[in-house]
Amino acid sequence: MSQTSPVVIITGASRGIGRGISLLAADHGLSVAVNFVNDSDAAEETVEMCKRNKKEDSQKFIPIRADVSTPDGRAVLVEETLSKFSRIDALVNNAGRGPKIRVDITKMTLESYEDVMRINLEGPLFLTQSVVNFWLAEKVKSFLPGGFKVLFISSMSAYTASVDRGEYCISKAGLSMVTKLWAVRLADAGIQVFEIRPGIIETEMTKGVKGKYDPLISSGVVPQKRWGKPEDVGLAVCSILLGHFPFSTGEVVNIDGGFHLQRL
């Protein structure tokens, strides 16, 4: 690793999967821009946990408040990261949300659809554009093995239809195509792009459906018969960031305990 730690932006990093990724990044010698929107206390907690995990004196962990669903918020995140860290080596597009109220697709509102799309699809697409354009214009070199990396945290909902949260499913299916588009565009620039596709992960977001999923998991809908953990996703992300897949780009990595397997 370089004497100056590589810097990764992780959106939605104050808790859940984003926090899990941040802690594993810290454990692997990376500095982290801990992006959040509302919960500054949770973001500070993530920062303190990262500090306890760090491996190098050069590592830094700084919370950055920015709403990636808006153009101004995305600009703030990039500018603040460069101001505080002087570089960006990787972007992990993790921030996302489901609809505020789950309703059947026959009752889905345009307001709910646009709200979910802004953060789950528009945000990652255009935040990536900003970061990539900086890399290409400045012609800087990455401190990560194998060069710059962009990761999109999608979901098994990219291909699994849930009619009471259609907005979420559509946004994650769109994110899969966003991954492919950036992978094709950036391959000859030496920038790798991956889609990480989590399954049923135990977070604040899934706490409300634990009663629904517990019996499904124990009955085998997840072949490994357990909930996923945020650190499961973090381990996969760090394997990519550390250059363990040098001859891959545009790949989908399922972190779902085998849920994606078609069975009879």
C-alpha positions as CSV (number, residue, x, y, z in Angstrom):
1,M,0.0,0.0,0.0
2,S,1.2,3.6,-0.7
3,Q,2.5,5.7,2.1
4,T,-0.6,7.9,1.4
5,S,-3.6,5.7,1.9
6,P,-6.0,5.3,-1.0
7,V,-9.2,7.2,-0.5
8,V,-12.7,5.7,-1.1
9,I,-16.0,7.6,-1.1
10,I,-18.7,5.5,0.4
11,T,-22.2,7.0,0.0
12,G,-24.8,6.2,2.7
13,A,-22.0,5.2,5.1
14,S,-23.5,6.2,8.4
15,R,-25.1,2.8,9.1
16,G,-26.1,-0.6,7.6
17,I,-24.3,-1.9,4.5
18,G,-22.4,1.4,4.1
19,R,-21.0,1.2,7.6
20,G,-20.0,-2.4,7.1
21,I,-18.1,-1.5,3.9
22,S,-16.4,1.4,5.7
23,L,-15.2,-0.7,8.6
24,L,-13.7,-3.4,6.3
25,A,-12.1,-0.6,4.2
26,A,-10.5,0.8,7.3
27,D,-9.3,-2.7,8.2
28,H,-7.7,-3.0,4.8
29,G,-5.7,0.2,5.0
30,L,-8.0,2.6,3.1
31,S,-9.1,6.1,4.0
32,V,-12.8,6.7,3.8
33,A,-15.0,9.7,3.0
34,V,-18.0,8.7,5.1
35,N,-21.0,10.2,3.3
36,F,-24.3,10.8,5.1
37,V,-27.4,13.0,4.8
38,N,-29.2,13.4,8.1
39,D,-27.8,11.3,11.0
40,S,-24.6,13.0,11.9
41,D,-24.3,11.1,15.2
42,A,-24.4,7.8,13.3
43,A,-21.8,9.1,10.8
44,E,-19.5,10.1,13.7
45,E,-20.0,6.6,15.2
46,T,-18.9,5.1,11.9
47,V,-15.9,7.3,11.8
48,E,-14.9,6.3,15.4
49,M,-15.3,2.6,14.6
50,C,-13.2,3.0,11.5
51,K,-10.4,4.7,13.5
52,R,-10.4,1.7,15.8
53,N,-10.0,-0.6,12.8
54,K,-7.3,1.3,10.9
55,K,-4.0,-0.2,10.0
56,E,-1.9,2.8,8.9
57,D,-1.2,6.2,10.5
58,S,-1.9,7.8,7.1
59,Q,-5.5,6.6,7.1
60,K,-8.2,9.3,7.6
61,F,-11.9,9.0,8.2
62,I,-14.0,12.1,7.7
63,P,-17.8,12.5,7.6
64,I,-19.2,14.5,4.7
65,R,-22.8,15.6,4.7
66,A,-24.2,15.6,1.2
67,D,-27.4,14.5,-0.5
68,V,-26.4,12.5,-3.5
69,S,-29.9,12.7,-4.9
70,T,-29.3,16.4,-5.9
71,P,-26.8,18.0,-8.2
72,D,-25.7,20.4,-5.5
73,G,-25.2,17.5,-3.0
74,R,-23.1,15.5,-5.5
75,A,-20.9,18.6,-6.2
76,V,-20.4,19.1,-2.4
77,L,-19.4,15.5,-1.9
78,V,-16.8,15.5,-4.6
79,E,-15.4,19.0,-3.7
80,E,-15.3,18.2,0.0
81,T,-13.6,14.9,-0.5
82,L,-10.9,16.5,-2.7
83,S,-10.5,19.4,-0.2
84,K,-10.1,17.1,2.9
85,F,-8.3,14.1,1.3
86,S,-6.6,15.7,-1.8
87,R,-7.6,12.6,-3.9
88,I,-10.2,10.0,-4.8
89,D,-9.2,6.5,-5.7
90,A,-12.6,4.7,-5.6
91,L,-16.3,5.4,-5.4
92,V,-18.7,3.0,-3.8
93,N,-22.3,4.0,-4.7
94,N,-24.1,2.5,-1.7
95,A,-26.7,5.1,-0.7
96,G,-30.3,4.0,-1.4
97,R,-33.7,3.7,0.0
98,G,-37.0,2.0,-0.5
99,P,-40.4,3.7,-0.8
100,K,-41.5,5.5,2.3
101,I,-44.8,3.5,2.2
102,R,-45.0,0.1,0.5
103,V,-48.1,-0.1,-1.7
104,D,-49.2,-2.4,-4.6
105,I,-47.9,-1.2,-8.0
106,T,-51.5,-0.4,-8.9
107,K,-51.4,2.4,-6.3
108,M,-47.8,3.5,-6.7
109,T,-47.5,7.3,-7.0
110,L,-45.3,9.4,-9.3
111,E,-44.0,11.2,-6.2
112,S,-42.8,8.0,-4.6
113,Y,-41.3,6.7,-7.9
114,E,-39.4,9.9,-8.4
115,D,-38.2,10.1,-4.8
116,V,-36.7,6.6,-5.0
117,M,-35.2,7.1,-8.5
118,R,-33.4,10.3,-7.5
119,I,-31.4,8.6,-4.8
120,N,-31.1,5.0,-6.1
121,L,-30.5,5.6,-9.8
122,E,-30.0,9.3,-10.7
123,G,-27.6,9.8,-7.8
124,P,-25.2,7.0,-8.5
125,L,-25.2,7.7,-12.3
126,F,-24.3,11.3,-12.0
127,L,-22.1,11.1,-9.0
128,T,-20.0,8.6,-11.0
129,Q,-20.0,10.9,-13.9
130,S,-18.5,13.7,-11.7
131,V,-15.8,11.5,-10.2
132,V,-14.9,9.9,-13.5
133,N,-14.6,13.2,-15.3
134,F,-12.2,14.4,-12.6
135,W,-10.1,11.3,-13.1
136,L,-10.0,11.6,-16.9
137,A,-9.4,15.4,-16.9
138,E,-6.7,15.5,-14.3
139,K,-4.9,12.4,-15.6
140,V,-4.1,11.4,-12.0
141,K,-2.9,7.9,-11.0
142,S,-4.7,5.7,-8.5
143,F,-3.0,4.5,-5.3
144,L,-5.1,1.3,-5.5
145,P,-3.7,-1.9,-7.1
146,G,-5.0,-2.1,-10.6
147,G,-6.2,1.5,-10.8
148,F,-9.4,3.4,-10.0
149,K,-12.6,1.5,-9.2
150,V,-16.3,2.3,-9.3
151,L,-18.8,0.0,-7.5
152,F,-22.5,0.0,-7.5
153,I,-24.4,-1.6,-4.6
154,S,-27.6,-2.9,-6.2
155,S,-29.8,-5.6,-4.8
156,M,-31.4,-9.0,-5.6
157,S,-34.4,-6.7,-6.4
158,A,-32.7,-6.0,-9.7
159,Y,-34.2,-9.3,-10.9
160,T,-36.7,-10.2,-8.1
161,A,-40.2,-8.7,-8.5
162,S,-41.8,-7.3,-5.4
163,V,-45.1,-5.7,-6.4
164,D,-45.4,-3.7,-3.2
165,R,-42.1,-1.8,-3.8
166,G,-41.9,-1.6,-7.5
167,E,-40.0,1.7,-7.4
168,Y,-37.1,0.0,-5.6
169,C,-37.0,-2.9,-8.0
170,I,-37.0,-0.7,-11.1
171,S,-34.3,1.5,-9.7
172,K,-32.0,-1.5,-8.9
173,A,-32.6,-3.0,-12.4
174,G,-31.6,0.3,-13.9
175,L,-28.5,0.4,-11.7
176,S,-27.4,-2.9,-13.3
177,M,-27.5,-1.2,-16.7
178,V,-25.7,1.8,-15.3
179,T,-22.9,-0.6,-14.2
180,K,-22.6,-2.1,-17.7
181,L,-22.6,1.3,-19.4
182,W,-19.8,2.7,-17.2
183,A,-17.8,-0.6,-17.5
184,V,-17.8,-0.4,-21.3
185,R,-17.0,3.3,-21.3
186,L,-14.1,3.1,-18.8
187,A,-12.5,-0.3,-19.7
188,D,-9.8,1.2,-22.0
189,A,-9.1,3.9,-19.4
190,G,-8.1,1.2,-17.0
191,I,-11.0,1.9,-14.6
192,Q,-12.8,-1.1,-13.3
193,V,-16.6,-1.1,-12.6
194,F,-18.5,-3.7,-10.7
195,E,-22.1,-4.4,-9.5
196,I,-22.4,-5.9,-6.0
197,R,-25.8,-7.5,-5.6
198,P,-26.7,-8.1,-1.9
199,G,-29.5,-10.4,-0.9
200,I,-31.3,-10.4,2.4
201,I,-29.0,-8.4,4.6
202,E,-29.6,-7.7,8.3
203,T,-29.8,-3.8,8.6
204,E,-32.0,-1.1,9.9
205,M,-33.7,-1.1,6.6
206,T,-34.8,-4.7,6.8
207,K,-35.7,-4.7,10.5
208,G,-39.3,-4.1,9.7
209,V,-39.6,-7.3,7.6
210,K,-37.6,-9.6,9.9
211,G,-40.8,-11.5,10.8
212,K,-41.5,-12.1,7.1
213,Y,-38.0,-13.3,6.2
214,D,-37.0,-15.4,9.2
215,P,-39.3,-18.3,8.3
216,L,-38.4,-18.0,4.6
217,I,-34.7,-18.1,5.3
218,S,-35.0,-21.1,7.6
219,S,-37.1,-23.0,5.0
220,G,-34.3,-22.5,2.4
221,V,-35.2,-19.6,0.2
222,V,-31.6,-18.6,1.0
223,P,-29.6,-21.9,0.5
224,Q,-27.1,-21.0,3.1
225,K,-30.0,-20.5,5.6
226,R,-28.9,-17.3,7.3
227,W,-29.2,-13.6,7.0
228,G,-26.4,-11.7,5.3
229,K,-24.4,-9.2,7.3
230,P,-23.1,-5.8,6.2
231,E,-19.5,-7.2,6.6
232,D,-20.3,-9.9,4.0
233,V,-20.8,-7.1,1.5
234,G,-17.7,-5.2,2.9
235,L,-15.5,-8.2,2.3
236,A,-16.5,-8.4,-1.4
237,V,-16.0,-4.7,-1.9
238,C,-12.6,-4.8,-0.4
239,S,-11.5,-7.7,-2.5
240,I,-12.3,-5.6,-5.6
241,L,-10.7,-2.5,-4.2
242,L,-7.5,-4.3,-3.4
243,G,-7.1,-5.6,-7.0
244,H,-8.0,-9.2,-6.6
245,F,-10.0,-9.3,-9.8
246,P,-7.6,-7.7,-12.3
247,F,-9.1,-9.2,-15.5
248,S,-12.7,-8.4,-14.7
249,T,-15.0,-5.4,-15.3
250,G,-18.8,-5.0,-15.5
251,E,-19.2,-8.2,-13.4
252,V,-22.1,-8.9,-11.1
253,V,-21.1,-10.2,-7.7
254,N,-23.9,-11.9,-5.8
255,I,-23.7,-11.6,-2.0
256,D,-26.9,-13.5,-1.2
257,G,-26.2,-16.9,0.2
258,G,-27.2,-18.5,-3.0
259,F,-30.6,-16.9,-3.4
260,H,-30.0,-16.2,-7.1
261,L,-29.6,-19.9,-7.9
262,Q,-32.5,-21.4,-9.8
263,R,-33.7,-24.6,-8.3
264,L,-36.2,-27.4,-8.8
